[in-house]
Amino acid sequence: MSIKQYIPNTITLANVLCGCLAILSLFQGEYTMVFWYGFIAGWLDLGDGLAARVLNVKSDLGMQLDSLADMVTFGVLPGFVMYHLIAENITTESEYLAYIGFVVTLSACLRLAIFNLDTRQTSNFVGIPTPANTAFIVGLLLIWHHESLGLQEYLTIPVLIILSLISAFLLNSPFPMFSFKMKNTKWEGNEVLYLYLIITLGLIPFVGWAIFTLGFILYVLMSVLFRKKIA
């Protein structure tokens, strides 16, 4: 067995490590590092598949390993983030309310299992992909921590619970969503993705850390508006 066969799986395991470090950073109150580890993990999640295709070493082991890695970084992590955000707002209410945040983890687990069996999701997605959902939830953490756009005060317990339930629903919803994976760099066939990138990059100077949550909302809206193009 040549060394190149280990490269994609090594990238996948690096994704797992970043997920673990992101969770550790959350426990330690290093909220910006939660983002950076998650950000790196997102690129590693794209990189392992790309490496497998370029090196022509795709395998069943790699596919299973990829799902297990995603469960840590894009399943367990966002659940803990939602738990933490709700728990930080609890004063007199029952502390068990924060456990509702873990509905995100349960739904992500279900989505990843379904994804492995769903032959429809080869070029685009049905339901929100777990990395996009994680970006949304980590974005909420950044808004709360950095008080972005004065939105922190709106992240109350009822709002966070509702957002947890919406997140869990969208992960396994029947709605078509465009993919961030490109087969080529041409405009044709990638119009929706390019338009999304242009808008989000243009918004960054104005919204700062809130871009991840707002970018997620834009992702959902554009997927709905251009559903005929991506279905």
Backbone as CSV, one residue per row, in Angstrom:
resi,resn,N_x,N_y,N_z,CA_x,CA_y,CA_z,C_x,C_y,C_z
1,MET,0.853,-1.201,0.000,0.000,0.000,0.000,0.886,1.248,0.000
2,SER,0.688,2.127,-1.003,1.526,3.321,-1.132,1.112,4.379,-0.121
3,ILE,2.047,5.289,0.135,1.816,6.321,1.148,0.685,7.263,0.744
4,LYS,0.481,7.432,-0.582,-0.559,8.375,-1.013,-1.956,7.930,-0.588
5,GLN,-2.140,6.660,-0.333,-3.446,6.167,0.091,-3.796,6.614,1.508
6,TYR,-2.756,6.985,2.275,-3.000,7.424,3.652,-3.293,8.924,3.737
7,ILE,-2.979,9.663,2.676,-3.078,11.125,2.737,-4.510,11.609,2.987
8,PRO,-5.520,11.170,2.217,-6.881,11.656,2.482,-7.371,11.324,3.888
9,ASN,-7.085,10.112,4.368,-7.535,9.730,5.708,-6.822,10.536,6.791
10,THR,-5.566,10.901,6.545,-4.839,11.741,7.494,-5.477,13.121,7.575
11,ILE,-5.899,13.644,6.432,-6.584,14.941,6.402,-7.903,14.840,7.171
12,THR,-8.611,13.735,6.991,-9.879,13.527,7.704,-9.655,13.480,9.211
13,LEU,-8.603,12.787,9.638,-8.311,12.700,11.071,-7.901,14.059,11.636
14,ALA,-7.277,14.882,10.800,-6.946,16.241,11.227,-8.232,17.042,11.456
15,ASN,-9.252,16.745,10.667,-10.573,17.344,10.867,-11.109,16.974,12.250
16,VAL,-11.003,15.702,12.608,-11.454,15.249,13.933,-10.703,15.999,15.041
17,LEU,-9.396,16.131,14.871,-8.584,16.825,15.873,-9.037,18.264,16.031
18,CYS,-9.304,18.940,14.929,-9.775,20.328,15.003,-11.125,20.404,15.709
19,GLY,-11.983,19.419,15.460,-13.270,19.387,16.146,-13.096,19.245,17.648
20,CYS,-12.196,18.372,18.046,-11.925,18.170,19.477,-11.352,19.433,20.111
21,LEU,-10.431,20.094,19.399,-9.825,21.321,19.917,-10.835,22.457,19.996
22,ALA,-11.781,22.469,19.057,-12.834,23.488,19.090,-13.724,23.301,20.322
23,ILE,-14.072,22.053,20.620,-14.888,21.757,21.801,-14.127,22.122,23.070
24,LEU,-12.842,21.790,23.112,-12.004,22.142,24.263,-11.937,23.652,24.432
25,SER,-11.792,24.381,23.340,-11.739,25.841,23.399,-13.039,26.420,23.932
26,LEU,-14.164,25.783,23.575,-15.468,26.227,24.088,-15.518,26.096,25.600
27,PHE,-15.043,24.956,26.117,-15.023,24.734,27.561,-14.124,25.744,28.270
28,GLN,-13.055,26.168,27.586,-12.086,27.083,28.182,-12.456,28.548,27.980
29,GLY,-13.557,28.803,27.303,-13.992,30.183,27.076,-13.226,30.903,25.996
30,GLU,-12.499,30.176,25.168,-11.747,30.778,24.063,-12.616,30.718,22.800
31,TYR,-13.605,31.584,22.753,-14.650,31.473,21.743,-14.171,31.759,20.326
32,THR,-13.234,32.669,20.178,-12.713,32.943,18.832,-11.948,31.735,18.293
33,MET,-11.274,30.999,19.176,-10.569,29.801,18.755,-11.531,28.695,18.331
34,VAL,-12.734,28.697,18.914,-13.756,27.743,18.465,-14.002,27.951,16.980
35,PHE,-14.102,29.215,16.603,-14.306,29.535,15.184,-13.120,29.082,14.338
36,TRP,-11.917,29.428,14.755,-10.745,29.124,13.926,-10.554,27.625,13.740
37,TYR,-10.733,26.852,14.786,-10.618,25.390,14.639,-11.726,24.852,13.733
38,GLY,-12.928,25.403,13.880,-14.018,24.987,13.015,-13.781,25.398,11.575
39,PHE,-13.205,26.567,11.382,-12.887,27.073,10.045,-11.873,26.159,9.353
40,ILE,-10.826,25.804,10.079,-9.808,24.902,9.520,-10.419,23.540,9.213
41,ALA,-11.266,23.059,10.123,-11.926,21.762,9.923,-12.778,21.770,8.662
42,GLY,-13.432,22.895,8.393,-14.253,23.001,7.194,-13.436,22.835,5.928
43,TRP,-12.263,23.441,5.892,-11.382,23.299,4.728,-10.806,21.894,4.638
44,LEU,-10.518,21.298,5.785,-10.039,19.913,5.776,-11.119,18.960,5.273
45,ASP,-12.376,19.276,5.605,-13.491,18.450,5.149,-13.601,18.481,3.624
46,LEU,-13.302,19.634,3.030,-13.270,19.723,1.571,-12.004,19.073,1.011
47,GLY,-10.913,19.219,1.767,-9.615,18.764,1.284,-9.443,17.260,1.197
48,ASP,-10.073,16.514,2.125,-9.872,15.060,2.087,-10.487,14.446,0.832
49,GLY,-11.681,14.916,0.474,-12.317,14.408,-0.739,-11.560,14.816,-1.989
50,LEU,-11.080,16.060,-1.994,-10.301,16.542,-3.133,-9.024,15.733,-3.298
51,ALA,-8.350,15.477,-2.171,-7.116,14.692,-2.214,-7.376,13.274,-2.724
52,ALA,-8.480,12.680,-2.287,-8.822,11.323,-2.719,-9.066,11.268,-4.221
53,ARG,-9.728,12.323,-4.747,-10.001,12.343,-6.188,-8.736,12.597,-6.992
54,VAL,-7.924,13.526,-6.546,-6.688,13.858,-7.269,-5.726,12.673,-7.277
55,LEU,-5.610,11.998,-6.135,-4.688,10.864,-6.011,-5.311,9.556,-6.479
56,ASN,-6.630,9.606,-6.772,-7.361,8.417,-7.227,-7.268,7.279,-6.211
57,VAL,-7.543,7.621,-4.955,-7.464,6.620,-3.881,-8.747,6.609,-3.046
58,LYS,-9.871,6.897,-3.684,-11.146,6.859,-2.962,-11.427,5.441,-2.468
59,SER,-11.962,5.349,-1.247,-12.211,4.033,-0.655,-13.433,4.078,0.242
60,ASP,-13.998,2.902,0.529,-15.124,2.808,1.453,-14.708,3.233,2.857
61,LEU,-13.471,2.913,3.233,-12.959,3.318,4.541,-12.944,4.835,4.657
62,GLY,-12.489,5.496,3.610,-12.432,6.955,3.624,-13.812,7.577,3.769
63,MET,-14.814,6.998,3.104,-16.175,7.513,3.177,-16.727,7.375,4.587
64,GLN,-16.505,6.217,5.222,-16.991,6.017,6.586,-16.256,6.917,7.575
65,LEU,-14.956,7.048,7.371,-14.149,7.883,8.254,-14.584,9.343,8.152
66,ASP,-14.923,9.768,6.939,-15.356,11.142,6.726,-16.631,11.446,7.514
67,SER,-17.581,10.504,7.508,-18.829,10.700,8.247,-18.586,10.752,9.751
68,LEU,-17.690,9.885,10.229,-17.380,9.881,11.667,-16.706,11.184,12.082
69,ALA,-15.832,11.694,11.216,-15.167,12.968,11.500,-16.172,14.106,11.535
70,ASP,-17.086,14.102,10.565,-18.110,15.153,10.509,-19.018,15.114,11.739
71,MET,-19.238,13.925,12.271,-20.089,13.807,13.457,-19.469,14.547,14.639
72,VAL,-18.162,14.509,14.745,-17.480,15.210,15.834,-17.519,16.717,15.604
73,THR,-17.006,17.141,14.448,-16.836,18.571,14.182,-18.135,19.281,13.859
74,PHE,-19.010,18.615,13.102,-20.235,19.271,12.639,-21.497,18.679,13.258
75,GLY,-21.315,17.833,14.284,-22.452,17.264,15.002,-22.363,17.539,16.490
76,VAL,-21.283,17.066,17.094,-21.095,17.258,18.542,-20.798,18.724,18.870
77,LEU,-19.896,19.339,18.110,-19.508,20.733,18.384,-20.694,21.694,18.384
78,PRO,-21.521,21.745,17.321,-22.641,22.712,17.349,-23.644,22.434,18.458
79,GLY,-23.813,21.174,18.825,-24.707,20.855,19.935,-24.198,21.447,21.236
80,PHE,-22.911,21.329,21.481,-22.318,21.891,22.693,-22.371,23.418,22.673
81,VAL,-22.196,24.008,21.483,-22.268,25.466,21.389,-23.665,25.955,21.751
82,MET,-24.694,25.304,21.218,-26.065,25.697,21.551,-26.342,25.472,23.034
83,TYR,-25.871,24.354,23.575,-26.015,24.095,25.012,-25.384,25.233,25.819
84,HIS,-24.187,25.629,25.424,-23.454,26.667,26.146,-24.182,28.011,26.071
85,LEU,-24.665,28.362,24.888,-25.354,29.641,24.726,-26.623,29.701,25.571
86,ILE,-27.381,28.612,25.572,-28.607,28.579,26.383,-28.262,28.603,27.874
87,ALA,-27.270,27.808,28.266,-26.876,27.737,29.679,-26.394,29.082,30.199
88,GLU,-25.708,29.855,29.356,-25.189,31.158,29.776,-26.316,32.162,30.024
89,ASN,-27.486,31.906,29.465,-28.628,32.812,29.633,-29.539,32.410,30.779
90,ILE,-29.344,31.201,31.298,-30.235,30.696,32.349,-29.952,31.386,33.685
91,THR,-31.010,31.878,34.302,-30.877,32.502,35.627,-31.736,31.724,36.624
92,THR,-33.050,31.883,36.493,-33.941,31.190,37.432,-34.596,29.962,36.813
93,GLU,-34.532,29.867,35.467,-35.168,28.734,34.804,-34.399,27.446,35.081
94,SER,-35.027,26.339,34.759,-34.386,25.039,34.951,-33.150,24.925,34.083
95,GLU,-32.071,24.423,34.664,-30.825,24.252,33.912,-30.968,23.223,32.801
96,TYR,-31.991,22.378,32.902,-32.179,21.340,31.891,-32.639,21.899,30.556
97,LEU,-33.074,23.135,30.526,-33.450,23.762,29.267,-32.286,23.768,28.281
98,ALA,-31.076,23.880,28.822,-29.895,23.946,27.955,-29.696,22.655,27.169
99,TYR,-30.232,21.548,27.685,-30.073,20.266,26.992,-30.763,20.244,25.637
100,ILE,-31.694,21.179,25.437,-32.387,21.253,24.154,-31.390,21.514,23.020
101,GLY,-30.286,22.157,23.361,-29.261,22.423,22.346,-28.743,21.162,21.680
102,PHE,-28.798,20.048,22.382,-28.266,18.802,21.835,-29.180,18.170,20.777
103,VAL,-30.365,18.768,20.570,-31.207,18.283,19.475,-30.491,18.494,18.144
104,VAL,-29.616,19.474,18.101,-28.810,19.722,16.894,-27.877,18.549,16.637
105,THR,-27.238,18.042,17.679,-26.343,16.891,17.546,-27.099,15.653,17.086
106,LEU,-28.259,15.421,17.667,-29.051,14.252,17.296,-29.484,14.328,15.833
107,SER,-29.909,15.502,15.409,-30.358,15.673,14.035,-29.192,15.562,13.054
108,ALA,-28.023,16.070,13.450,-26.834,15.959,12.592,-26.432,14.500,12.418
109,CYS,-26.540,13.728,13.491,-26.221,12.298,13.431,-27.151,11.595,12.440
110,LEU,-28.436,11.921,12.518,-29.412,11.330,11.609,-29.125,11.744,10.171
111,ARG,-28.802,13.008,9.973,-28.525,13.494,8.619,-27.324,12.784,8.003
112,LEU,-26.250,12.636,8.763,-25.038,12.002,8.235,-25.285,10.549,7.864
113,ALA,-26.114,9.863,8.654,-26.449,8.474,8.339,-27.274,8.399,7.063
114,ILE,-28.252,9.300,6.925,-29.098,9.332,5.736,-28.273,9.702,4.505
115,PHE,-27.366,10.653,4.682,-26.535,11.125,3.566,-25.740,9.980,2.930
116,ASN,-25.239,9.073,3.762,-24.450,7.951,3.246,-25.273,7.004,2.388
117,LEU,-26.591,7.035,2.570,-27.462,6.124,1.830,-28.240,6.810,0.712
118,ASP,-28.218,8.150,0.697,-29.039,8.919,-0.244,-28.268,9.172,-1.537
119,THR,-28.690,8.555,-2.612,-28.011,8.702,-3.905,-28.350,10.017,-4.606
120,ARG,-29.301,10.780,-4.062,-29.680,12.055,-4.685,-28.654,13.149,-4.423
121,GLN,-27.868,13.022,-3.354,-27.019,14.126,-2.904,-25.580,13.984,-3.411
122,THR,-25.442,13.904,-4.709,-24.105,13.777,-5.302,-23.524,15.126,-5.715
123,SER,-24.354,15.978,-6.339,-23.863,17.287,-6.777,-24.372,18.419,-5.887
124,ASN,-25.614,18.298,-5.403,-26.176,19.259,-4.455,-26.742,18.507,-3.258
125,PHE,-27.349,19.240,-2.317,-27.821,18.623,-1.082,-29.336,18.650,-0.977
126,VAL,-29.854,17.751,-0.179,-31.249,17.792,0.240,-31.207,18.021,1.748
127,GLY,-31.640,19.194,2.172,-31.454,19.572,3.572,-30.133,20.307,3.745
128,ILE,-30.000,20.975,4.868,-28.793,21.751,5.142,-27.612,20.827,5.430
129,PRO,-26.462,21.003,4.766,-25.278,20.210,5.099,-24.762,20.572,6.486
130,THR,-24.199,19.605,7.180,-23.758,19.836,8.564,-22.697,20.936,8.714
131,PRO,-21.739,21.097,7.775,-20.777,22.197,7.944,-21.442,23.573,7.909
132,ALA,-22.421,23.749,7.012,-23.120,25.036,6.927,-23.897,25.308,8.206
133,ASN,-24.524,24.275,8.746,-25.274,24.426,9.991,-24.346,24.783,11.153
134,THR,-23.172,24.179,11.163,-22.191,24.488,12.210,-21.709,25.922,12.096
135,ALA,-21.497,26.393,10.871,-21.084,27.790,10.665,-22.133,28.745,11.229
136,PHE,-23.400,28.410,11.026,-24.500,29.228,11.550,-24.451,29.288,13.075
137,ILE,-24.284,28.138,13.712,-24.333,28.078,15.179,-23.082,28.684,15.808
138,VAL,-21.926,28.421,15.234,-20.702,29.063,15.729,-20.802,30.571,15.502
139,GLY,-21.472,30.965,14.424,-21.705,32.385,14.178,-22.518,33.028,15.291
140,LEU,-23.503,32.295,15.820,-24.271,32.797,16.963,-23.370,33.013,18.172
141,LEU,-22.435,32.087,18.379,-21.482,32.207,19.483,-20.626,33.463,19.327
142,LEU,-20.202,33.730,18.085,-19.372,34.911,17.830,-20.173,36.193,18.011
143,ILE,-21.438,36.195,17.592,-22.300,37.365,17.810,-22.461,37.615,19.299
144,TRP,-22.679,36.552,20.063,-22.845,36.663,21.519,-21.565,37.152,22.188
145,HIS,-20.425,36.613,21.761,-19.153,36.957,22.401,-18.673,38.353,22.019
146,HIS,-18.762,38.696,20.746,-18.245,39.975,20.250,-19.311,41.071,20.211
147,GLU,-20.539,40.735,20.612,-21.650,41.692,20.603,-21.805,42.329,19.226
148,SER,-21.741,41.524,18.181,-21.789,42.009,16.805,-23.141,42.627,16.473
149,LEU,-23.097,43.832,15.889,-24.279,44.550,15.410,-25.341,44.733,16.487
150,GLY,-24.950,44.607,17.752,-25.907,44.754,18.841,-26.941,43.645,18.901
151,LEU,-26.622,42.501,18.288,-27.577,41.397,18.215,-27.538,40.481,19.436
152,GLN,-26.551,40.668,20.297,-26.401,39.785,21.452,-27.656,39.756,22.325
153,GLU,-28.270,40.930,22.504,-29.437,41.007,23.393,-30.625,40.209,22.886
154,TYR,-30.621,39.883,21.589,-31.735,39.123,21.026,-31.554,37.607,21.178
155,LEU,-30.374,37.184,21.608,-30.119,35.752,21.776,-30.597,35.299,23.151
156,THR,-31.888,35.398,23.365,-32.499,34.998,24.625,-32.756,33.485,24.613
157,ILE,-33.152,32.951,25.753,-33.412,31.512,25.841,-34.489,31.067,24.851
158,PRO,-35.651,31.745,24.779,-36.664,31.312,23.803,-36.152,31.346,22.363
159,VAL,-35.413,32.405,22.015,-34.882,32.525,20.651,-33.890,31.399,20.357
160,LEU,-33.005,31.109,21.298,-32.008,30.058,21.106,-32.657,28.675,21.003
161,ILE,-33.696,28.450,21.777,-34.412,27.173,21.693,-35.089,27.024,20.329
162,ILE,-35.731,28.104,19.884,-36.372,28.080,18.567,-35.342,27.854,17.468
163,LEU,-34.200,28.530,17.564,-33.145,28.367,16.561,-32.589,26.944,16.571
164,SER,-32.497,26.336,17.751,-32.045,24.938,17.843,-33.005,24.016,17.105
165,LEU,-34.295,24.228,17.304,-35.309,23.389,16.670,-35.349,23.615,15.161
166,ILE,-35.199,24.874,14.726,-35.163,25.174,13.289,-33.942,24.523,12.651
167,SER,-32.806,24.635,13.331,-31.568,24.019,12.847,-31.740,22.517,12.679
168,ALA,-32.323,21.872,13.694,-32.527,20.417,13.635,-33.456,20.035,12.493
169,PHE,-34.483,20.850,12.269,-35.418,20.572,11.178,-34.742,20.722,9.818
170,LEU,-34.007,21.819,9.624,-33.401,22.093,8.326,-32.362,21.044,7.931
171,LEU,-31.696,20.454,8.913,-30.698,19.430,8.606,-31.309,18.254,7.848
172,ASN,-32.529,17.900,8.185,-33.192,16.755,7.554,-34.448,17.163,6.796
173,SER,-34.466,18.398,6.334,-35.606,18.901,5.572,-35.540,18.391,4.131
174,PRO,-36.645,18.479,3.395,-36.669,18.020,2.002,-36.227,19.081,1.006
175,PHE,-35.735,20.221,1.491,-35.421,21.335,0.604,-34.071,21.144,-0.097
176,PRO,-33.995,21.391,-1.412,-32.709,21.296,-2.120,-31.809,22.480,-1.762
177,MET,-30.537,22.214,-1.530,-29.549,23.241,-1.173,-28.338,23.103,-2.090
178,PHE,-27.798,24.238,-2.529,-26.651,24.139,-3.429,-25.384,23.761,-2.673
179,SER,-24.491,23.103,-3.380,-23.249,22.623,-2.774,-22.127,23.633,-2.975
180,PHE,-21.145,23.615,-2.076,-19.979,24.476,-2.198,-18.841,23.782,-2.953
181,LYS,-19.061,22.533,-3.352,-18.046,21.789,-4.094,-18.216,22.058,-5.578
182,MET,-17.119,22.433,-6.246,-17.152,22.791,-7.659,-16.423,21.735,-8.490
183,LYS,-17.031,21.348,-9.609,-16.380,20.409,-10.527,-15.409,21.142,-11.441
184,ASN,-15.644,22.445,-11.637,-14.760,23.290,-12.434,-14.926,24.730,-11.966
185,THR,-14.167,25.646,-12.559,-14.202,27.050,-12.135,-15.012,27.933,-13.083
186,LYS,-15.696,27.343,-14.034,-16.489,28.108,-14.994,-17.687,28.753,-14.305
187,TRP,-18.132,29.884,-14.867,-19.324,30.553,-14.350,-20.560,29.693,-14.568
188,GLU,-20.663,29.162,-15.783,-21.809,28.330,-16.123,-21.843,27.064,-15.267
189,GLY,-22.932,26.872,-14.618,-23.082,25.728,-13.731,-22.738,26.050,-12.286
190,ASN,-22.030,27.183,-12.064,-21.641,27.600,-10.707,-22.172,28.995,-10.377
191,GLU,-23.181,29.457,-11.137,-23.668,30.825,-10.984,-24.157,31.113,-9.564
192,VAL,-24.912,30.199,-9.005,-25.483,30.416,-7.671,-24.377,30.521,-6.625
193,LEU,-23.391,29.633,-6.712,-22.285,29.652,-5.753,-21.473,30.937,-5.877
194,TYR,-21.138,31.332,-7.099,-20.356,32.557,-7.298,-21.110,33.783,-6.798
195,LEU,-22.407,33.838,-7.084,-23.212,34.966,-6.623,-23.240,35.012,-5.101
196,TYR,-23.352,33.847,-4.481,-23.350,33.769,-3.011,-22.017,34.286,-2.450
197,LEU,-20.916,33.849,-3.034,-19.599,34.267,-2.552,-19.382,35.767,-2.714
198,ILE,-19.834,36.322,-3.834,-19.688,37.758,-4.078,-20.443,38.560,-3.029
199,ILE,-21.684,38.147,-2.743,-22.509,38.873,-1.770,-21.932,38.766,-0.365
200,THR,-21.555,37.543,0.048,-21.057,37.363,1.417,-19.726,38.080,1.637
201,LEU,-18.842,37.997,0.669,-17.558,38.694,0.807,-17.764,40.203,0.861
202,GLY,-18.744,40.695,0.111,-19.037,42.122,0.128,-19.643,42.591,1.439
203,LEU,-20.300,41.680,2.154,-20.948,42.038,3.425,-19.979,42.067,4.606
204,ILE,-18.870,41.348,4.514,-17.953,41.206,5.653,-17.547,42.540,6.278
205,PRO,-17.137,43.564,5.490,-16.724,44.829,6.126,-17.840,45.500,6.926
206,PHE,-19.089,45.174,6.621,-20.220,45.842,7.254,-20.799,45.069,8.443
207,VAL,-20.674,43.746,8.431,-21.318,42.952,9.488,-20.321,42.221,10.387
208,GLY,-19.056,42.170,10.009,-18.031,41.565,10.855,-18.301,40.104,11.189
209,TRP,-18.216,39.766,12.481,-18.365,38.379,12.916,-19.761,37.813,12.658
210,ALA,-20.708,38.689,12.421,-22.070,38.217,12.161,-22.219,37.604,10.774
211,ILE,-21.168,37.649,9.959,-21.252,37.163,8.587,-21.610,35.684,8.509
212,PHE,-21.202,34.894,9.495,-21.439,33.448,9.416,-22.913,33.108,9.628
213,THR,-23.536,33.787,10.566,-24.965,33.566,10.779,-25.779,34.176,9.642
214,LEU,-25.425,35.403,9.241,-26.139,36.043,8.143,-25.876,35.327,6.822
215,GLY,-24.653,34.811,6.670,-24.319,34.059,5.468,-25.129,32.786,5.364
216,PHE,-25.415,32.177,6.506,-26.250,30.972,6.530,-27.671,31.305,6.092
217,ILE,-28.208,32.402,6.605,-29.555,32.818,6.224,-29.611,33.084,4.723
218,LEU,-28.573,33.752,4.201,-28.499,34.013,2.765,-28.421,32.705,1.980
219,TYR,-27.678,31.744,2.502,-27.543,30.430,1.857,-28.902,29.748,1.721
220,VAL,-29.682,29.795,2.779,-31.014,29.184,2.753,-31.915,29.927,1.766
221,LEU,-31.901,31.262,1.826,-32.756,32.058,0.945,-32.407,31.842,-0.528
222,MET,-31.117,31.828,-0.845,-30.704,31.644,-2.230,-31.025,30.239,-2.719
223,SER,-30.924,29.252,-1.831,-31.276,27.883,-2.207,-32.762,27.786,-2.539
224,VAL,-33.583,28.550,-1.797,-35.019,28.562,-2.065,-35.313,29.305,-3.369
225,LEU,-34.678,30.471,-3.557,-34.924,31.281,-4.744,-34.479,30.591,-6.029
226,PHE,-33.371,29.852,-5.939,-32.821,29.200,-7.134,-33.042,27.679,-7.097
227,ARG,-34.101,27.257,-6.414,-34.324,25.817,-6.235,-34.477,25.070,-7.551
228,LYS,-35.055,25.710,-8.567,-35.217,25.028,-9.856,-33.866,24.778,-10.536
229,LYS,-32.925,25.658,-10.244,-31.604,25.537,-10.848,-30.750,24.468,-10.179
230,ILE,-31.006,24.218,-8.878,-30.169,23.276,-8.142,-30.858,21.954,-7.855
231,ALA,-32.152,21.868,-8.131,-32.895,20.639,-7.844,-32.425,19.491,-8.730
